[in-house]
Amino acid sequence: MTALVSAPARLGETRLPDGRLLGWAEWGPPDGAPVLLCPGAATSRRLGFGAGVVEALGVRLVSVDRPGLGVSTPAPGRTFADFAADMRALCGLRGLGVPAVVGNSQGAPFALACAEAGVAAALSLVSAADEVAAPEFATALPAELRALTARAVQDPSGAEEFFARFDADAMWSLVMDGSPDCDLAVYRDPAFSAAYRRALAEGFARGAAAGYARDTVLAMGRWPFALDRITVPVDIWYGEHDTGHSPDRGALLATRVPGARRRVVPGIGGALLWTHAEAVLTSVLDRHPSA
């Protein structure tokens, strides 16, 4: 298999005005077109995408540890708006301007927060964790997920305590047990699985309560965004075999964001970000007004 991930070209930490640290990783040329990555659940900054592609396209890909994940300082009780404010500060301090933003899996609602707050010039949601707490999905969810979603909405503190029991091995098993064969071919590749598992180990380095649990309660609860007020170009990508991220592979989500383009890609599931990196990056750059 062609390499889908590579080690970061640059690693660092940036101190925010309130003294907290945000960890980041970069790939591609330092003077390239900035693309900010909001990674998937519990993974650290080290798991990027588009090995070789970012260089060829002239992309400066920047992946960030959300608070409590990896080396980023925990921020108990943080909100989506807090995250967008952190990204605004980071973009200023790192000279990113208003970048294109890619949100993968559980990173998708955090990317939407950036778009609503004016921190994104263009947005791609890839295998996006959908708003499963939306009333339209009430009868579409499996019973176990429906119960977890209800708990995240009605008892967020209790739900956060529940998700705080997870660790890197449990998350890896969850991904492997719930993925179709087309995705497992990606995840079982030795180089990819080593990178993914390292990113999970780093993501849980402070314990699930520091970062993953808060992320998950935010993502599974009702989203506070005014999706109909997002004015930047938005692409929504799903693999046709993706059964875990959205009950309808983003069909409802696409109708809620003005002008959003929805693409369903054959032959792949939730591993779409890594198998179709060039298409995702080319599309978001094409829709970036100043790229």
Salt bridges, closest charged atoms under 4 A:
ASP18 OD2 - ARG20 NE 2.80
GLU26 OE1 - ARG10 NE 2.85
GLU26 OE2 - ARG60 NH2 2.94
GLU26 OE2 - ARG94 NH2 2.84
ASP65 OD2 - ARG45 NE 3.68
ASP86 OD1 - ARG20 NH2 2.69
GLU131 OE2 - ARG222 NE 2.75
GLU131 OE1 - ARG256 NH1 2.78
GLU160 OE1 - ARG214 NH1 3.27
ASP169 OD1 - ARG197 NH2 3.04
GLU202 OE2 - ARG46 NE 2.75
GLU202 OE2 - ARG198 NE 3.38
ASP215 OD2 - ARG66 NE 2.78
ASP215 OD1 - ARG78 NH2 2.56
ASP235 OD1 - ARG261 NE 2.84
ASP235 OD1 - ARG287 NH1 2.80
GLU240 OE2 - HIS241 NE2 3.35
ASP242 OD2 - HIS245 ND1 2.83
